[in-house]
Amino acid sequence: RKESQKMQTYKIMTFNMRTQTTWDGDNQFLCRAPFIKERLDAIKPDVIGMQEVQPVMYERLISDLPDYYIVGGGRGKDRGDEAVCVAFLKDRFTLCDLETFWLSATPHTPGSRYTGDQSGCPRVCTALTLKPRDGEPFRVYNMHTDHIGKVARVLASNQMLQKLDENNLLSRMPAIVTGDFNAEPDDLCVTTVTNYKDGELADLSASVGGTFHDYGRCEPMKIDYIFADRSVKCLSCEAIHDRREDGLWLSDHYPVMATVEF
């Protein structure tokens, strides 16, 4: 049976969309939304890990991207507020399972967070299993770690890895991790992931350069990542640097896309 299986290729993207705020002026999400739609329609990623998706953004994305299912709950006590969503092509995948859990000591308590150095913002991870129409299932973990707490970020990475281990005990399958880790590659939050089981998870985005640029106001910093386990072959990975001539950006982060093969 294994000999008869053919390799499958997928485009996996991580995309911090920058929350909707009028403080961003002409670059607020509702102004950028048509540009985002245009580029995603052209690039057509198979799976997109999205961060900072406010309810008003979710509704706009549902309308603008009809070829995708977009899943993932908000981080607040009422499951509202920012969501860490995953979008996947309707005609290519079946959703097998889905979980949004809080990055905290009580992951099933809505709105919970780590004590200590974490900011007042709760943080979540969205984990799901996708079954391609023409291939074997794989798991996606999409997360957004805290922007202030260094310890909280490390705890979040370890919590995600623990969830990955638990899922693999039930049924082992390829894993993809996407997200904004609010940390550069040498930060313990990131090296915790890359050192997992002697390099079981590789940073597919290692060569893309800086990703957070604050709408061009700072030297880009690499804080957005796509990781994958050893069963996943990376064919290419790039940051999407598109910007319109009128100065409109896709976001204050560059989206990152890896083309992978299982």
N, C-alpha and C positions, 0 to 999 in steps of 0.2 A: 504493500500500500504506500509506503513512504517513497518508493521509487517512482510511483505514478503521480505524486504530488508535484506541481510546478511552483516555482518561486513567485511570490506576489509582491508587487511594488506599491508603496503608499507614500503620499505626501503628508507629513506631520508638521503642524505649525504651532508655535507658542506666540501669543499676541496679547500684550497688555494694552488694552484699548483706551486707557486713561478715562477715569470717571467723568461723567457729564458735570461740568461746572461753568458758569458764565464767566468765572475768573479767567478762563482761557480765551476769551474774546472770540475772534474769528476761527480759532482752533478748537473751540468746544466741540464735544462729540456730535451734537446735532448738526453742526456745520460740516464736520468731517465725514458723516455717515455716507453720503453719496459717493465720496472718493473711496472709502473703505469697501463699499459694495462693488464698485467698478473694479478694484484690484483683486478682490476675492473671487469675483466672477471670472476674471481672466486667469488667475493662478490656479483656482479650483483645488485647494487642499482637500485631502480626504478627511482629515481630523484636525480640529483647531482647538487648542487649549487657550481659553480666553480668561483674562483677569480684569478686575475692576468693573464688572458689568452691573450697573445700577438698573432697577426695574424699568425706567424709561428707556434705557439702552436695550434691554432685553426685548421689549416690545418692538423697537425699531429693527433690531436684528432679525427677529422672527419674520417681520414684514419684508425686509430687504433680501433675506437669504432663504427663499422658499425651498431650495434644494437640500437644505440641512434640517435635521433635528438639533435643537439646542437645549441641553439639559444641565441641571445644577441649581441648588437652592442658595438663597441669600445667607449671609453670615450672622444676621441679627437674631435676637431672642424670638422674634416672630417669623423667622426665616425670610425676612425681607432684607433690605440694604444690599450692599455689594455682593455679587455672586462670582464664584470661580466656575465658569461654565465650560462645557465641552460641546463643540458642534461636530457633527459627522454627517456624511452624505447619506440621504435617505435611500438612494437606489443601490448603495454598495454594502451597507451594514445592517445587521439586526442587533438591537440592544438586548443583551442577555441579563445584565444586572447593573445596578446603579446605587451609589451611596455617597452622600455628602456628610463628612464628619468634621468636627471642630478640632483644630490643632490646640489641644489642651489636655489636662489630666482627666477631664470628663468629656470625652469626644462626642458623646451622644446628648449632651446638654446644650441646647441652642444658645448661642451668644457667649459661650464660655471661652476662656483664654487662659494662658499661663500667667501665674503671678510672677512678681519680680520685675524684670526689666521690660516686659512687653508693653507696648503702647495700649491705649484704651480700645483699640480696634480688635475685635475678634477676627480670627483667621480660620479658613477652612481648606479642606482638600476634597476634590470630587474624584471618585474612583469608579470606573465602569469597565465592563467587559463587552467587547464588540465582536460579533461573528460576521466576517465578510461573507458575501453571497457566494464567493468562489474561493474561499480559503479557510484556514484554521483560526480560532478565536485568539484574541490578545487583550491585554489589560492596559488601560490608560489611567495615570494618576496626574491630576492637574492641581497645582497649589500656588499659593501666594503667601510667602512668609513675612514676618513683621518688619516694618521699615525702621524700627528703633532698637528692639531688643536683640542683642547678639546671642545671648543665652536662649532666648525664646526661639530664635531661628534654628539653633542646633537641636533643641528639643523637638521642633517641628520636623526637621529632617529625619531624626531618629524615629519619630512616630510614624512617618510615612513608610520608612523601611520596615518597621515592625508590621504594619498593615500588609506590605508586599510579602513578607515572610509568611504571615498567617494565611494569605490567599494562596500562596504557592503550596502550603501544606495540604490545602483542600484540593487544589488542582493546579498543577504547574503549567504555565504558558508564558509566551513572550510578554515583556513589560516595557512600556514607554512612560517616561516621567517628563512632564512639561511644567514650566512655571517661571514666575518672577520670584527669585530667591532674595532680592534686595541685598545681595552680597556678591563680591567679586570672586574669581576662581580660587584664590588662596585663603578665603574665609573658611573657618571650620564648618560652617553650615554647608558649604559646597563640598569640601574635602571629605566630610562625613559620608556623602553620597558616592563620590568617586572612589573612596577607599572601602566601600561596602564589599565584604567577602573577597578581598584581594582584587578589586577591580571588576566586579561582576557588572556594574553599571558604568558605561562609558559616556563621557560628555560629547555627544555628537556635534555640539555647537562650539567646540573648543576653538575653532579657527575663524569664527565670524567677526571677531573684534567687538568693539563696544556696542551696546544696545540701548541704554538709556541716555537720551541726549537733551531732555527738557526743551523740546522744540528748537533745537539748535543752539541753546544758550550755554551748554557746557560741553566739555570734551566727553565723548561717549564712554560710558562705563559698562562693562559686561556684567549684567545682573539677571539676564534672561537665559534659560537653559532648556535643552532637550537632552535627556539621558535615555539610554536603552541598554538592555542586557545583552549578553554575548551572543544570543541566538539571532539578534537583529543586525543586519549588515547595512551600514550607511553608505549610500552611493554618492551623496552630495549634501552640503548644508550651506545655507547662505542667509545673511540678514537682508531684509527687503528695505532698500534705502529710498524708495520712491517718494517724491515730493512734487507738488504741482508748481507750475511757473508762478502762480499768484501767491506762493508762500505757504499754501496749506499742506500740513503734514498728515500722515496716516494716524499718528499718535505721538506722544512724547517718548515712546520706545520704538525701536525698529522691530517689526515682527521678524521671527526667525523660522525658517522652514528647512526641514531635513527630508530628503527622499530616501526611504529605507526599503529594504527587501527582507522578507521572512522566508 
